[in-house]
Amino acid sequence: MLCMTSTLPEAAAPEVRAAVAQLPAYVAGKSAQSDLTAALASNESHFTPLPSVITAISAEAGRIHRYPSMGAVEAREAIARHFGVSPDEVAAGPGSSGVLQQIISAVCGHCDEVVYAWRSFEAYPILVAVAGAVSVPVPLLADEHHDLAAMAAAITERTRLVILCSPNNPTGVSISPDALEEFLKSVPPRVLVVLDEAYIEFQRGPGVDSMNFYRRHPNLCILRTFSKAYGLAGLRIGYAIARPDIAEGLRRTAVPFGVNRMAQAATVASLAAGDEILERTEAVAQERERVIQALRGYGWDVPDSQANFYWLRASDELRMQLLDALAQADILARGYAVDGVRITLADASTNDRVLAVLADRRRFAAL
Ligand SMILES: *Cc1c(COP(=O)(O)O)cnc(C)c1O
């Protein structure tokens, strides 16, 4: 891939860098315009915030005339206790997208390469380009898994960072422990590997025990968020767990006071409400099983999802048909050009509305 060099300034007015001017805009999932609309386009939690979390946020609201702690100390200490690591190994930011931006600016210089699977989280190409680094996207396999052998082969002397997304957004497929182990063996120790686990709390069955991997692999960085399972998307807090020198680098590249007081208070309260969060992720996992089985029964080819959404690979024609049919039923899903449609799981009756639209597979074009 080409790395753009800046041209001499001949313009009469200020211009944004070419790499920025050419960026695709982050396409946010549409939000609901009415109470009848099912907003299934952004993988948000359909549960309203826990009462204990609202209480913690409200108490903190009376103190927002003061800056939060520099370096999100309260949140980092709670996260460190939760995982049995030192606060030195934790960095927080405004959502895990914010933390990922800190990671890229901490480890990537101009024209350094970042390898990730594609299709995956759409923030990756944007954050890489903003940092002046170069994306090396590696196509997913036909079964929607990361092509880890091809990703390892894509590593060059310029590679500083590899991003793995498990469960992957938007396909829902996760990486197996064996596959991760083998991949990490083939990565040079100087390359930082970020494991983006935005949906890990929804994983059931034999998944990667990422803290165990973290302890054994010094170049592994775990990236997580409170936006999805914890239902704090509107509050903006995510975190990374990494070796102290890396975590320190992430704190240095952070926007000062980027994690606000209410987000920190909500983090502490959320980590204390583990049983309630587990009940919620359990409900989502059960609905996931039910909905995917039903869809397969209707003739849809749905990959196994370990997240709070599922994926229908689709041509552009099928994607348009699907989004139209869902919109007619007041359901917002997320379409991706060329690739397909992602639908967020919600409560049983909302999921049933989706199933009713998709029940007759013959209404729709072939893949
Ligand atoms: C939603 C998501 C994130 C994080 O979102 P934030 O709200 O910024 O924490 C990170 N990675 C993936 C793959 C996601 O889908």
The ligand as an ORCA input file, in Angstrom:
! r2SCAN-3c Opt
* xyz 0 1
  C     -18.243     -0.886     19.498
  C     -16.850     -1.341     19.243
  C     -15.755     -0.782     19.887
  C     -15.792      0.297     20.888
  O     -16.621      1.254     20.899
  P     -16.477      2.409     21.982
  O     -17.877      2.838     22.167
  O     -15.586      3.414     21.384
  O     -15.895      1.799     23.210
  C     -14.494     -1.270     19.656
  N     -14.300     -2.269     18.821
  C     -15.319     -2.844     18.180
  C     -15.036     -3.979     17.293
  C     -16.620     -2.392     18.359
  O     -17.610     -2.958     17.676
*
